């Protein structure tokens, strides 16, 4: 739980935020951020989170999901929708990554996460329900943290202690270089197919050592291309 981050995207109900502060205190989670969201001082959050004001005061507000995911190696989007390219896994069947730096991302109370926000995340997860398609925001956070607290028996056994996953900003940096090389060779991007592909790849788990190899390849490719131009 010490390496876990809770990300709330534009929460609209301060009371929910206060309830979530209590839940985080229950599970020993202290790292949490809201993208946009509500004003806390003087709001209902201080009443519903009265027993966990220390945790409530740790909530940080950031301008974008990209900033919220900085430093994280893995992000799980909680959504009731199926993606165009990926299907959401049911929470009871989800295998949690055993690496540090996991972000659980929750959307707005009224409409959840947008498509581009879901695509920013490494994994999609759905909490199974019966008659309604979604839970109250604070309830969803509670259920997710309970499942994660049971996760030692469900961690990814294929990941060894020697493997270190790259963080989000490192993947963005490398894929920006890939994009620059694609533009340099004037590759035709019909319907922004390549651009969308690269954006989806930002969410894919890549080991740090593999990312360094890709950087070396890009550096060599640029050197070869520029050498030919100079001749």
N, C-alpha and C positions, 0 to 999 in steps of 0.2 A: 504493500500500500504506500510505502514511502516514495516510490518512484512513479506513482500514478498521478495523472492530472485529469480533472474534470473540466470539460469545456461546455459552456452553455451558450448557444447561439441565439442572441436577441430574446432572452426571456422577457415576458411581458407582465407577469404577475409577481410583484415584490413578495407576496406571501409565500409563493413557491420557493423563491430564493432563500427565505428564512428557514423554511422546512428543510431545504437541501443542506443548509449549514449544519443543522442538527444531525442529519443523516451522515454527513462527512465526519462530524465529530464522533459519532457512534463507531465508524469504521476506521478512524485514525487517519483520515485523508486531509491534508492541509493545503495542497496545491490545486487551486481552481481559478478559472477565469471566465469572464463573460465577454462575448463579442457584441459590442453595442449594449443593449439591455437596459435595465432600469436603474434609477437613482436609489441608493440604499439609505442614506441618512434621512431620518424622519419618516421612513416608509413602513409599511406593514411587515417588511422583512425583519425589522428590529423587534417586533412583537412575536412573530412566529419563530424567530431564531433566538429568542431571549436567553435560552439555556446554552447557547453556543455562540455568544457574541465574539469570542476570541477567533473562532473559525470564520464567522461572518466578516470580520474585519480583514481577513486575509484575502478576500475576493478581489481580484484584479480586473479592471476593465481594459480591453484592448480593441483596436479599430478593425481588425480583420481576423479571419480564421487562420491565415498564414502566420500571423504574429502569435496567435494562440497555440499553434503547433510547433513553434520554435523549440529546438532541443529535444523533441520527441522522435523516437525511432519507429513508433508504431501508433496508429490511430484507428479506433473502432467507431464507426458511425452507427448510431442506433436509429433505425428507421423502419417503418412498416411498409415501405414501398420497395418494389423490386427494381434494380437498376437495369439499364439497357444492356450493359456488358457483364454485370455481375449480379448474382442472386444473394440476398441476405441470408445468413445462416441463423438458425434458431438458437437462442441463447443457451438452452440446456445442452446443445450439441457443439457449442463453440469451443475450439481449442485456443486457449489464450497463449500468446507468445511469452517465452520465459525471459526475454531480454528486459532491460530497464528502459524507462521512458515511454510508458504507454499512456495514451490519451483516450478517454471515453468522451465521445462528442454527442451532445443531445441538441435537438432543434427546438423551434418555437412551439409554444403550447397549441397554437391554432393550425399551423400547417407544416410543422416539422422542419426538416432540412431540405434545402434546394438541391437540384441535380448537381450543380457545380461544387457544392459543399460536400456532397456525398462522394464525388469523384476525387476530392482531395484526401480522402481517408483510405487507409490500407485495407480495411476490412469492413463489411456491412453485417449488422446484426439486427435481428428482430426478436422482440419479446413476444412469445406466443400468447394470444388472447383468444377468447371465444366469440362473444357477441359484438364487442367493439374492437376496432382495429388498433387502438392505441391506449396508453395509460396516461394518467396525470404525470406531469414532468417530474415532480419530486418522487412519486411512486416508482417511476422508471429508473431513476438514479438508485433508489434503495434496492430494487430487485437486481440491477446490474452489479452493484457492489457486493451484495450477498453472494451472487454466483462467483464473482472474482475472488472472494474470500475463501471459496472452496476450490480454487483453481490449481493448487499444487499438484493435485492428482490428474489435472487435465492440461498441463503445460505441454508445449511442443517438444516431444522427446527427440526429434531429429536435430534440434539445435544444440550444439555442444557448448561447453563453457568457454571454448576458444573463439567462437564466432561473435562478432560485434556488428550489429546492424548500423547502417548509415542513418544519420538523422535527416529530417525533412529538408532543411535548408541546404544541406550538402547535395541532395538529389536535385533540388531546384537549380543550384549553381551548375552542376554538370550538364543537366538537360538544356540549360540556356546556351551552353557551349555547343551542344549537339545542334540546337536550332540555328546557331550562327553558322556552323559548317554547312547545314542544309541550305541556308540562304546563299552562302558563298558559291555553292556549285549550281545554284539556280534550279533546284529540284522543284518540279511543279506540284504545288499543294492544292489539289482540286477540292474545293469545298471545305478547306481548312482541316482536311483529314489528318495530315501530319501534325498540325498544331494540337488538335484534340488528343491524338495518340500520345504525344509528349506530356500533355497535362495529366493524362491518366497514369502514365509511368511514374510521375512524381509520387504517387501513393504506394507504389510497389516496394515491398521490402527488399533491399539490396544490401549485402554485406559490405562493410566499409572497405575491405580489401579489394572486392570486386569493383567498387566504385573508383578506387585509385587506379586500377588497371585501365578502366574506361578513360579516365583522365589522361593517362599516358598515351593511349591510342589516339585520342583527340589531339593532343599536343603534337604527336608525330605526323598525323594527317595534315594539320595546319602547316607544319614546317615543310612537308612535301609539296603541298599546294602552293605555298608562297614562294618556294624555291623555283618551281616551274614558271610561275608568273614573272619572276625576276629575270629569267633567262630569255 
